[in-house]
Amino acid sequence: MVDRFTMPAEWAPHDAVWTAWPHDAEQWADGLDAPQRALMAMVAAIVDDGRGERAHVLVRGEGDEGAARALLGAAARHTRFHHTSYGDVWLRDTGPIFVTRNDEVSAARFRFDGWGGKYVMAGDTEVAANVMAWTATRGAAFDFVLEGGAIEVDGTGTLLTTKQCMLGGKRNPGLDARGLEARLRWALGVDHVIWLDRGLRNDHTDGHIDTIARFIAPGVVACMEPVAGDPNAGALDAIIADLHAARTARGERLEVVTVPSPGEVRDAAGELMPASYMNFYIANTVVVVPTYGVAQDDAALKAIGLMFRGRRVIGLPCKEVVVGGGGFHCCTQQQPTAPARPGASA
């Protein structure tokens, strides 16, 4: 069998995490101060006083870098800033997807169309190539639209995604499930694709998987149980049922674990938000989990803590980030550590 590049699971070791400084006031209806503080708190948690992983933060220039450093404090010592033009903070979607083979790290980049043409911002289509250049990472460009938040892998050949995002809308007209599966296998080294139906109401991304279901171990997936009065009850019940019916690349049934949903969370204008505890980021030493100031926060943090016994679970307020269209996972992209070459001595 020919060795192929594969996308590692998020819990595999990271060299670094990539994110960006919020700067576009048009994208943040409640102002920039709160999301800037929230995302720099996230970065500080991820670098974990130098015990975690390095952070790379995109900024527009010296002014942004100075403001970010002031919020980061000591965490700035473990952060590198890149002065560049970019649309906004969602590097999960605009950045490259790193893949590994033996002791190599490569990257895959895809066409980016502003989430089906809804949010086209200057500089976003160049982010993936720029990150690859800054990391001196070689890779391949694939001629189909794929956002990192639309996919979730368990590192052993199974990929999760949604029909709403990948098959609906304007992203890849003319490509059906079979055609997309072939491309995902080729680009990311997966063997089997599990299709869920749809995501949360008012999701800017049209049903990204990282707001509804996440792998926490090979063949083990977490999702949310609806709470009383949950506006997403129908979708969440369907997700649980579909996951229980699904099988992995090895032909085994998924193990499904749940946490409570945050339920109905509304922004300052009274609009329903696609709030989710699933939009966590698995870092080397911590798991950063979004919280919303609701009754379910504590139960969700406790449940997620039991899923990641080797990492500290840190809950951070995320409502101000979701205002801009995503959460902590949406604005991060991990850069994996090169695996040890098979047969290499320790």
N, C-alpha and C positions, 0 to 999 in steps of 0.2 A: 504493500500500500504506500502510495506517495505521501510524504509528510505534507500537511497543509496548515495554513494559518487558521487559528480559531480565536473567537472572542472569549476571553476568560470571564468567569463569574466575578461579580463585583467584590466578593470577599477574598479573592486572591490578592497577594501583596501588591501595593502600589508604590511607585516611585514618587508620584505627585498627583495633585488634583488641579484642574484648570477651572477658572471661573472668571467673572468680570464685575466691574464697578457699575452700578446703575447710574445712568446719566441722562436719559431721554425723558424729559418731563411729560411729554405727550403719552408715554406708555404707563405712567404711574399717576393715576387720577388723584390719589391722596397725598402726593408730594414725594420727594426723593429722600428726605431725611430718614424716615422709618425703614424703607427697604435697604438703604445703605448701611444703617446700623445692624440690621438683621443679618445681612449677608457677610459683613465683616465679623460678627459674632460666630457665624457658621465657620468661617475660615479659621478663626482662632481655636474653635473646638477641634477642627480637623487636624491642624498642625500639632495640637496637644503639647505645647511647650517643647517642641522638637522631638517628642516621642512618636508622633504620628507620621504624617507625610508632608512633603514640601507643598507649598501652594504657589500657583502661578495666576496672577490677576491681570486681566486686560484693563488698561486705563487709556484715556485720550491724551494725557500729557502730565506735566509736573503738578498742575493744580489738583487733578484727580488723585495722583499718587500721594501727595501730601495729606489730603483729606483721608484717604484710606489708611495711611500709616498712623494717623492720629487715632483712628478708631481701633486699629489692630493692637496698638501698644507693643508689648514684647513679642507678639506673634509676627510682627513685621520682619523680625530677624530670620524667620523661616519662610519668607514670602518673596517671590521675584515678580517685578512689575514689567509689563510689556506695553510700550506706548504705541498705539495703533488706532485705526478707525474700525468701529464695529457698531452694529445696530443696538443690541442690548445684551442681557446677561445669560441668555439661554444656551450655554455651550454644550449641553447635552445634545442639542439638535444642530447647532451650527458648527461645532467642532468635529474633528475626526473621531472615528471609533478605532481604538487601538486593538491589535490582534497579536498573538504570539505563536511561535513555532520553535520547538527545541529551546535554544537560548537566544532567540531573536525576538525583537519587538518591531512590528510594522504597523501600518495604519491604513484604514480604508476610509475614503471620503466619497460622498455621494452628492448628487444634485440637491440643492436646497432652494425651495420655491416660496419661502415665507409662509409656511404652514398652509399650503393650498392656496397661496396668493392673498391671504387675508392680512398679513402683517409683513410687508416687504420693507426692509430697512437697509440703508446704505451700509456697506461693509460686511454684511453677514455672509455673503457668498464667498468671501475671501478668508474667513476665519479658519476653516479647516486646513487650507494650504499653509497659512501663516503658522499655525501651531506645529505642523509637521516640519516646517523650516526651522523654527526656534528649537525644536527638539532633535533636529538632524535625523528625522525618522523618514525612511523611504516607505513607499506604499503604492497603492493602486487607486485610481478613480473609477467609480462605477456609474454608469449612465442611467440611473433611476433615482427617484426621490426616496430618501429614507432619513428619518429623524431618530436620534438615539433614544429618545423617550418613548418611541413607538415599539421598541423591542426589549425583551428581557431574556437572558440566557442563564442556564444552570451550570455551564461549564462542562457538561458531559453530553452535549449534543442536542438538547431540547431548547426550543425558543418559543416564547409566548408573544402574541401580538393581538390586535383587534381588527375585525372586519371594518368597523366604522372608520378607522383611520386609514388603513392600508388599501382597502378596496372601495371606499366611498370617496366622494369629493373629486378634487382635481389633481391629486398628486401624481398618479400614474395611470392616466386614461389608456385603455386598451390592454392593460395587464390584468389577468385574472389571478385567482389564488395559486393556481399551479405555476404560472409564470413567475410570480413573486417568490414562491417557495424555492424555485430553482435558483433565483438570483441570491436569496438569503443564504442558501447552502454554499454557493460559490464564494460569496463575499465574506461570510462570517464563519464558515466551517461548521455549520450545524447540520444535523441529520433529520430533525423532525420539527415541524411547526404546529403549535397548538393555537387555534383561532378562537378567541372569545368574541362576543358580539359587539358590545358597545361600552362606552365609559360613562362618566358622570355628566350630569346636566351642566350646561354653561361652560364646559371645558373648551378653552381656546384652541386646544390642539386636536379636537375631534376624536377624543377617545384614546389618548396615549396610555399604554399599558402601565407606565410607572405611577399612575394615580390609582390603579385598581388591583393589581396583583404583582407580587414580587417573589422571586426565588430567594430562599434563605439558606438552602443547602441543595445538593443534587437531588432532584426529584421531589423537593419539599417547597411548597408555595404558600405564601401568606396573602390573605385578602381581608375584606371588611364585612362584618355582619351589620345589617341595618338596625337602627335604634327606633324607638317610638317616634312616629311622625317624620321619618326620614324621607326626604324628597327623592332619594335615589334607591328606595327600597326594592323596586322591581328589578333594576339593573344589578344591584348587589346580590339579590337572591339568584338571579340567572347566572352570575359569575361563579358563585359557589357551586351551583348545580353542574355547570359546564366543566369546572375544574375537577370535580369528583368523577365525572365521566371520562376525563381525558387520560391519555397514557403518554409515558415518556418515550424518548428515543429507544430505550431498552425494552419497551413493551410493557412496562410496569405502570400501575395506577399511581397518580400523584398522591402524595400526602398533603392534605390541606389543613392549614391552621388559620384561625381568624382572630381579629381584634375588633372592638366596637368601632363603628363609623363615628366621626364627629357630628353627624346629623346635619341639621339645618344651620348653616353659617352664612351670614349676610354681610355685605360690605356697608360702608357709610351711606351709600345711596339706597340701600335696601335690596340690592340685587343678590340673588343666590350665588354663592361661590362654590367652585369645585374643590372644596376642602377635603383633604385625604391624609391619613396617617401613613399610607403606603409610599409617599414621596420622600422616604428617608434616604440618606446617603450612608453607605457602608464604608467607613474609612479603616485605616490599619488598626487603630486602637479604640475607636469610638464608632457609634452609630448616631448620626444626627437626625432627630425625628421632629417633624413639624407639629406644633401645638397651636390651639386656636382659642384658648381661654374658655373652654366649655367643660361640662361635667365629665365627659369621656376621656379627657386628656390623661389623667392619672392611670386609668385602667389600660389605655392603649400603651403607655410607656412601660407599664409593668409587663404586659403581654409581650411586647417587642423585646424587652430585656431578657425574658426567658428564651427567646429565639437566638440570642447572641451572647452566650455566657462568657465568651472570651473577650468581649468588648464592653466598654461602658456605654450605656445609652443616655444621650443628652437630649432633652426636649428643649426646643427653642421656639419662641413665638414666630409664626410664619404667616399670619393673616395679612400682614402688610406686604409680604412678598407675593402671595397669591393674587393680590390686587393687580399686579403686573402681568399675570397670565400663567404663573407656574410656581413651583416650590423649590425646596433645597436640592432635590435630585435633578430637577430641570435645569438648574444653573450650574451644575457641576459635571465634569467629565474626567474620569480617572485615567491616569497613565500607568499601566501595569509595570511591575518589575519583570525583567527578563527571567524566565524560568531557568533553572540550572540544566545544563545539557545532560540528557540521559546518560547514565554511566559515569558522570563526573564525580570525583571524590569530594567529600564534604570539606 
